[in-house]
Amino acid sequence: MGLTKQATGFSALREDFLPACSADNVVALAGNPNAGKSTVFNALTGLRQHTGNWPGKTVLQARGHFSHRDRTFTLVDLPGTYSLQASSVEEEVARDFICFGRPDVTVVVVDATCLERNLNLVLQITETTRAVVVCLNLMDEARRKSIVLDVPLLASELGVPVVPTAARKGEGLEHLKDVIAAVATGTLRPHPTPLIYDDDIEAIAGRLAGQLQTLLRDRLPARWVALRLLEGDQALLASIARFLDIDLSKSALKLPLPEAHIAMIRPTCTVGIEKGC
């Protein structure tokens, strides 16, 4: 029998996204549009960049390289997205790479001048992977607007490292590299704070997750997938079928989903903010 994606694991899936990638570690760079993500990407990679298209998509793929502490990193600049609940091809590309490309670290760039809105994406990503670093960018603009942020409190509440930067001025980038390297090598292990929903959602999500655990075999967090099923996220179901060869339609599950999906399961967070946008 030939090797399948299940047999060869996520290394084969990563090759689907990044053929011929020889770096020690792969880092995904995610964030809302206009959070300064591309500025961070350019500052970290310099001239060591190239572009192309994502396999099978017309969406541009930008990736580059940087070296730090005797390791090489491939940095993938994902399309800007507000949510992992994809509503466009660009957002599908970002979600699929985070979920199925299995980057060693996912750096989420957020706008320090408008943190509350940006944290929605952070919280969604921490439900899919522990290896998350928050890049708190545009700190120079925050200072100009007299916005004060309690960075240690924010990191404590989120359970992941938070690195303040002003990428246009080069501020904080060496520290960002240090933290990326530490998470990639396992010397720093983030522990994202779990998000707790209301009792009804938690009850049915828990029942679904118990079933999904056997099907997914730790290739995606079962609880996160259960929540997406409750929302009726058909695009994610299609990607799971494509990349993992798993059918998660109603007919494949013993527990019937409710006729009316529990919509708008979108957590928000305002921790660590003295003055927001």
ZATI-896795 format. One record per residue (C-alpha): residue number from 1; x, y, z. Coordinates in pm, 1 decimal, m for minus. Layout:
BEGIN
+-----+----------+----------+----------+
|  nr |        X |        Y |        Z |
+-----+----------+----------+----------+
| NUM |        X |        Y |        Z |
...
+-----+----------+----------+----------+
//
This chain:
BEGIN
+-----+----------+----------+----------+
|  nr |        X |        Y |        Z |
+-----+----------+----------+----------+
|   1 |      0.0 |      0.0 |      0.0 |
|   2 |    135.4 |    344.3 |    m89.4 |
|   3 |    216.7 |    606.2 |    169.8 |
|   4 |    m76.7 |    831.3 |    256.7 |
|   5 |    m82.7 |   1169.2 |    428.6 |
|   6 |   m186.0 |    991.0 |    746.4 |
|   7 |    113.5 |    756.2 |    724.0 |
|   8 |    374.6 |   1019.0 |    641.2 |
|   9 |    240.3 |   1274.3 |    889.9 |
|  10 |    251.0 |   1650.7 |    885.3 |
|  11 |    593.6 |   1666.8 |    722.9 |
|  12 |    423.5 |   1563.6 |    399.9 |
|  13 |    152.3 |   1822.4 |    451.4 |
|  14 |    413.7 |   2092.5 |    503.5 |
|  15 |    565.6 |   1996.8 |    168.5 |
|  16 |    225.3 |   2060.7 |     10.7 |
|  17 |    255.5 |   2421.9 |    123.3 |
|  18 |    633.4 |   2476.5 |    118.0 |
|  19 |    806.2 |   2246.3 |   m128.3 |
|  20 |   1183.8 |   2223.8 |    m93.4 |
|  21 |   1190.8 |   2401.5 |    243.9 |
|  22 |   1519.0 |   2314.4 |    417.7 |
|  23 |   1511.4 |   2552.4 |    716.3 |
|  24 |   1546.4 |   2425.5 |   1072.3 |
|  25 |   1209.2 |   2575.4 |   1162.7 |
|  26 |    905.3 |   2721.7 |    988.4 |
|  27 |    736.3 |   3029.0 |   1134.2 |
|  28 |    392.8 |   3151.7 |   1026.6 |
|  29 |    329.4 |   3525.4 |   1043.7 |
|  30 |    m40.7 |   3596.4 |   1091.2 |
|  31 |   m239.8 |   3907.4 |   1168.7 |
|  32 |   m517.9 |   4144.8 |   1079.8 |
|  33 |   m470.2 |   4368.9 |    775.9 |
|  34 |   m292.2 |   4694.8 |    864.0 |
|  35 |   m134.3 |   4560.5 |   1182.9 |
|  36 |    214.4 |   4603.2 |   1036.7 |
|  37 |    263.4 |   4234.7 |    956.5 |
|  38 |    444.9 |   4294.8 |    627.8 |
|  39 |    670.9 |   4549.8 |    798.5 |
|  40 |    766.9 |   4286.4 |   1056.7 |
|  41 |    825.4 |   4035.6 |    776.1 |
|  42 |   1050.6 |   4274.4 |    583.3 |
|  43 |   1242.2 |   4376.6 |    893.3 |
|  44 |   1314.2 |   4015.2 |    993.7 |
|  45 |   1401.7 |   3878.1 |    650.5 |
|  46 |   1559.7 |   4177.5 |    472.4 |
|  47 |   1654.6 |   4081.4 |    117.5 |
|  48 |   1623.5 |   3708.7 |    184.6 |
|  49 |   1273.8 |   3686.4 |     38.9 |
|  50 |   1093.7 |   3540.6 |   m257.7 |
|  51 |    735.9 |   3528.9 |   m374.5 |
|  52 |    515.8 |   3292.5 |   m570.8 |
|  53 |    164.7 |   3156.7 |   m548.7 |
|  54 |     22.8 |   2920.5 |   m291.9 |
|  55 |    m14.2 |   2575.7 |   m450.4 |
|  56 |   m341.0 |   2561.3 |   m643.2 |
|  57 |   m429.7 |   2922.8 |   m554.8 |
|  58 |   m397.6 |   3261.7 |   m718.2 |
|  59 |   m307.8 |   3407.8 |   m378.2 |
|  60 |     46.8 |   3540.9 |   m347.4 |
|  61 |    283.0 |   3357.7 |   m112.9 |
|  62 |    567.3 |   3556.5 |     41.9 |
|  63 |    834.8 |   3381.9 |    241.3 |
|  64 |   1181.1 |   3468.7 |    355.9 |
|  65 |   1460.9 |   3351.0 |    580.8 |
|  66 |   1649.4 |   3470.7 |    883.3 |
|  67 |   1919.4 |   3315.6 |   1098.6 |
|  68 |   1935.9 |   3338.5 |   1476.1 |
|  69 |   2136.9 |   3149.3 |   1737.0 |
|  70 |   2284.2 |   2912.5 |   1476.6 |
|  71 |   1941.6 |   2816.3 |   1340.2 |
|  72 |   1769.6 |   2908.1 |   1017.7 |
|  73 |   1403.1 |   2999.7 |   1003.7 |
|  74 |   1162.4 |   3017.4 |    711.4 |
|  75 |    915.4 |   3297.3 |    776.9 |
|  76 |    585.4 |   3269.8 |    587.8 |
|  77 |    386.1 |   3591.9 |    556.0 |
|  78 |     25.6 |   3470.6 |    557.4 |
|  79 |   m250.5 |   3674.1 |    394.6 |
|  80 |   m407.0 |   3922.5 |    633.6 |
|  81 |   m709.9 |   3780.1 |    810.6 |
|  82 |   m954.1 |   3886.7 |   1078.7 |
|  83 |  m1065.8 |   3535.1 |   1167.1 |
|  84 |   m998.9 |   3165.0 |   1118.8 |
|  85 |  m1364.9 |   3140.8 |   1020.0 |
|  86 |  m1261.4 |   3195.4 |    661.1 |
|  87 |  m1485.1 |   3398.5 |    431.5 |
|  88 |  m1238.3 |   3447.0 |    144.7 |
|  89 |   m969.4 |   3251.7 |    m38.8 |
|  90 |   m702.0 |   3455.1 |    140.2 |
|  91 |   m844.1 |   3369.4 |    481.0 |
|  92 |   m872.3 |   3002.4 |    383.2 |
|  93 |   m503.2 |   3001.6 |    288.9 |
|  94 |   m406.8 |   3151.5 |    625.4 |
|  95 |   m624.0 |   2909.8 |    821.7 |
|  96 |   m513.3 |   2602.8 |    626.9 |
|  97 |   m144.7 |   2678.2 |    672.9 |
|  98 |   m182.0 |   2729.6 |   1047.7 |
|  99 |   m394.8 |   2416.1 |   1088.3 |
| 100 |   m245.3 |   2175.2 |    834.6 |
| 101 |    100.3 |   2313.0 |    746.8 |
| 102 |    192.5 |   2282.8 |   1114.2 |
| 103 |    439.8 |   2571.5 |   1148.9 |
| 104 |    678.3 |   2530.7 |   1439.7 |
| 105 |    576.0 |   2875.5 |   1567.5 |
| 106 |    285.4 |   3102.7 |   1476.8 |
| 107 |    357.1 |   3471.4 |   1536.8 |
| 108 |     41.6 |   3682.3 |   1552.7 |
| 109 |    109.9 |   4049.1 |   1479.6 |
| 110 |   m136.3 |   4279.6 |   1654.0 |
| 111 |   m187.0 |   4655.2 |   1642.9 |
| 112 |   m105.2 |   4803.6 |   1984.5 |
| 113 |   m326.1 |   5103.8 |   1909.7 |
| 114 |   m637.0 |   4888.9 |   1860.5 |
| 115 |   m568.7 |   4578.2 |   2063.1 |
| 116 |   m920.2 |   4460.2 |   2151.8 |
| 117 |  m1022.2 |   4407.1 |   1788.9 |
| 118 |   m695.7 |   4225.6 |   1707.9 |
| 119 |   m718.2 |   3985.4 |   2001.6 |
| 120 |  m1008.9 |   3799.0 |   1841.5 |
| 121 |   m764.5 |   3637.7 |   1597.4 |
| 122 |   m509.6 |   3570.6 |   1873.0 |
| 123 |   m766.3 |   3381.8 |   2078.5 |
| 124 |   m880.3 |   3177.7 |   1779.7 |
| 125 |   m524.0 |   3077.7 |   1692.5 |
| 126 |   m440.9 |   2979.0 |   2051.2 |
| 127 |   m731.2 |   2733.5 |   2031.6 |
| 128 |   m557.6 |   2556.2 |   1740.8 |
| 129 |   m193.0 |   2554.0 |   1857.6 |
| 130 |     11.8 |   2617.9 |   2170.5 |
| 131 |    319.5 |   2741.5 |   1983.2 |
| 132 |    203.7 |   3104.5 |   1961.5 |
| 133 |    392.3 |   3430.8 |   2006.5 |
| 134 |    211.8 |   3765.1 |   2006.1 |
| 135 |    403.3 |   4047.4 |   1838.9 |
| 136 |    260.4 |   4366.3 |   1988.4 |
| 137 |    348.6 |   4597.2 |   1701.7 |
| 138 |    311.4 |   4972.9 |   1647.0 |
| 139 |    417.0 |   5047.2 |   2002.7 |
| 140 |    556.5 |   5380.0 |   1881.2 |
| 141 |    208.6 |   5478.0 |   1761.6 |
| 142 |     60.2 |   5363.1 |   2091.7 |
| 143 |    300.7 |   5587.6 |   2281.9 |
| 144 |    215.8 |   5879.3 |   2052.8 |
| 145 |   m153.6 |   5829.3 |   2131.0 |
| 146 |    m83.0 |   5793.1 |   2505.1 |
| 147 |   m208.6 |   5434.7 |   2505.5 |
| 148 |    m62.5 |   5240.7 |   2797.7 |
| 149 |    m46.4 |   4860.4 |   2777.5 |
| 150 |     34.3 |   4622.3 |   3061.9 |
| 151 |    240.7 |   4375.5 |   2859.1 |
| 152 |    322.5 |   4129.6 |   3142.9 |
| 153 |    m46.8 |   4114.3 |   3240.2 |
| 154 |   m148.5 |   4056.9 |   2877.7 |
| 155 |    102.8 |   3772.3 |   2845.7 |
| 156 |    m16.5 |   3621.2 |   3173.8 |
| 157 |   m384.2 |   3638.9 |   3075.4 |
| 158 |   m325.2 |   3492.9 |   2727.6 |
| 159 |    m74.5 |   3231.3 |   2844.7 |
| 160 |    162.6 |   3305.0 |   2555.2 |
| 161 |    467.4 |   3532.0 |   2521.9 |
| 162 |    396.1 |   3890.6 |   2414.3 |
| 163 |    678.5 |   4090.9 |   2256.2 |
| 164 |    632.1 |   4467.9 |   2209.3 |
| 165 |    780.9 |   4599.7 |   1884.5 |
| 166 |    793.9 |   4901.8 |   1657.8 |
| 167 |    904.1 |   4724.4 |   1341.2 |
| 168 |    949.5 |   5040.6 |   1134.6 |
| 169 |   1213.2 |   5155.8 |   1384.1 |
| 170 |   1361.1 |   4812.3 |   1449.0 |
| 171 |   1249.8 |   4815.4 |   1813.1 |
| 172 |   1206.0 |   4478.6 |   1981.2 |
| 173 |   1298.7 |   4264.3 |   1680.0 |
| 174 |   1600.7 |   4094.9 |   1838.9 |
| 175 |   1388.9 |   4004.4 |   2139.9 |
| 176 |   1121.0 |   3873.8 |   1903.5 |
| 177 |   1380.6 |   3648.4 |   1737.9 |
| 178 |   1491.7 |   3523.9 |   2080.9 |
| 179 |   1136.6 |   3430.7 |   2175.4 |
| 180 |   1063.1 |   3266.2 |   1839.1 |
| 181 |   1377.7 |   3055.1 |   1873.3 |
| 182 |   1291.9 |   2960.3 |   2231.5 |
| 183 |    941.2 |   2845.1 |   2138.0 |
| 184 |   1066.0 |   2661.6 |   1827.2 |
| 185 |   1326.5 |   2467.8 |   2025.3 |
| 186 |   1097.6 |   2395.3 |   2319.2 |
| 187 |   1295.1 |   2592.5 |   2577.6 |
| 188 |    988.8 |   2814.3 |   2615.3 |
| 189 |    653.1 |   2636.7 |   2620.2 |
| 190 |    345.3 |   2860.3 |   2596.4 |
| 191 |     32.4 |   2746.9 |   2778.7 |
| 192 |   m258.6 |   2936.3 |   2620.6 |
| 193 |   m541.3 |   3012.8 |   2860.4 |
| 194 |   m840.9 |   2796.9 |   2763.9 |
| 195 |  m1153.5 |   2979.4 |   2654.8 |
| 196 |  m1468.1 |   2882.0 |   2841.5 |
| 197 |  m1804.3 |   2925.7 |   2670.2 |
| 198 |  m2152.1 |   2902.9 |   2821.3 |
| 199 |  m2272.3 |   2573.8 |   2968.5 |
| 200 |  m2485.7 |   2465.7 |   2669.9 |
| 201 |  m2202.1 |   2516.2 |   2421.9 |
| 202 |  m1948.9 |   2345.8 |   2649.7 |
| 203 |  m2176.7 |   2044.6 |   2699.4 |
| 204 |  m2238.0 |   1967.1 |   2333.6 |
| 205 |  m1881.2 |   2063.5 |   2232.0 |
| 206 |  m1748.8 |   1817.8 |   2489.4 |
| 207 |  m1965.6 |   1536.6 |   2356.0 |
| 208 |  m1858.0 |   1606.9 |   1998.9 |
| 209 |  m1491.1 |   1639.0 |   2095.0 |
| 210 |  m1496.6 |   1294.3 |   2252.8 |
| 211 |  m1604.8 |   1146.8 |   1920.6 |
| 212 |  m1371.5 |   1360.6 |   1712.7 |
| 213 |  m1064.7 |   1267.5 |   1919.1 |
| 214 |  m1069.0 |    917.0 |   1773.3 |
| 215 |  m1109.8 |   1044.6 |   1417.3 |
| 216 |   m856.4 |   1327.8 |   1431.9 |
| 217 |   m587.7 |   1142.1 |   1631.7 |
| 218 |   m436.5 |   1467.3 |   1764.3 |
| 219 |   m384.5 |   1611.4 |   1416.7 |
| 220 |   m617.8 |   1897.1 |   1509.1 |
| 221 |   m755.3 |   1993.4 |   1851.1 |
| 222 |  m1083.0 |   1802.5 |   1880.6 |
| 223 |  m1253.5 |   2068.0 |   2091.7 |
| 224 |  m1175.0 |   2343.4 |   1840.5 |
| 225 |  m1309.1 |   2133.4 |   1553.6 |
| 226 |  m1622.2 |   2057.5 |   1758.6 |
| 227 |  m1686.5 |   2428.5 |   1802.0 |
| 228 |  m1643.2 |   2485.6 |   1428.9 |
| 229 |  m1891.2 |   2205.4 |   1358.4 |
| 230 |  m2142.4 |   2377.6 |   1583.3 |
| 231 |  m2096.1 |   2690.9 |   1377.5 |
| 232 |  m2146.8 |   2498.9 |   1055.6 |
| 233 |  m1805.9 |   2592.2 |    912.3 |
| 234 |  m1832.9 |   2410.8 |    579.6 |
| 235 |  m1504.7 |   2551.1 |    446.2 |
| 236 |  m1313.3 |   2392.6 |    733.0 |
| 237 |  m1488.6 |   2059.7 |    676.2 |
| 238 |  m1373.3 |   2071.8 |    313.9 |
| 239 |  m1013.7 |   2139.8 |    420.1 |
| 240 |  m1020.0 |   1855.5 |    674.3 |
| 241 |  m1141.1 |   1623.4 |    401.5 |
| 242 |   m872.6 |   1750.2 |    163.4 |
| 243 |   m572.1 |   1743.2 |    393.9 |
| 244 |   m661.4 |   1466.0 |    639.0 |
| 245 |   m896.1 |   1250.5 |    430.9 |
| 246 |  m1157.0 |   1259.3 |    707.0 |
| 247 |  m1530.4 |   1300.6 |    647.1 |
| 248 |  m1683.5 |   1501.1 |    930.8 |
| 249 |  m2027.5 |   1540.5 |    781.2 |
| 250 |  m2332.1 |   1467.4 |    995.9 |
| 251 |  m2357.0 |   1118.1 |    851.8 |
| 252 |  m2004.1 |   1036.5 |    971.2 |
| 253 |  m2080.1 |   1128.1 |   1331.8 |
| 254 |  m2289.8 |    925.3 |   1573.0 |
| 255 |  m2403.9 |   1234.8 |   1759.8 |
| 256 |  m2644.8 |   1436.3 |   1542.8 |
| 257 |  m2569.1 |   1806.8 |   1522.8 |
| 258 |  m2848.6 |   2046.2 |   1617.0 |
| 259 |  m3055.6 |   2173.9 |   1327.5 |
| 260 |  m2980.8 |   2530.1 |   1429.8 |
| 261 |  m2604.9 |   2563.7 |   1471.6 |
| 262 |  m2475.8 |   2765.8 |   1763.7 |
| 263 |  m2350.2 |   3065.6 |   1569.5 |
| 264 |  m2113.3 |   3348.8 |   1652.8 |
| 265 |  m1882.4 |   3157.8 |   1890.9 |
| 266 |  m1629.5 |   3437.4 |   1876.3 |
| 267 |  m1446.2 |   3517.9 |   2199.0 |
| 268 |  m1319.5 |   3864.3 |   2272.0 |
| 269 |  m1063.3 |   3982.7 |   2522.7 |
| 270 |   m967.6 |   4319.2 |   2669.4 |
| 271 |   m701.0 |   4215.0 |   2920.9 |
| 272 |   m391.5 |   4424.3 |   2968.1 |
| 273 |   m548.0 |   4740.7 |   2829.5 |
| 274 |   m552.1 |   5067.6 |   3019.2 |
| 275 |   m679.5 |   5269.2 |   2725.5 |
| 276 |   m796.0 |   5106.9 |   2404.4 |
| 277 |   m918.1 |   5216.0 |   2064.0 |
+-----+----------+----------+----------+
//
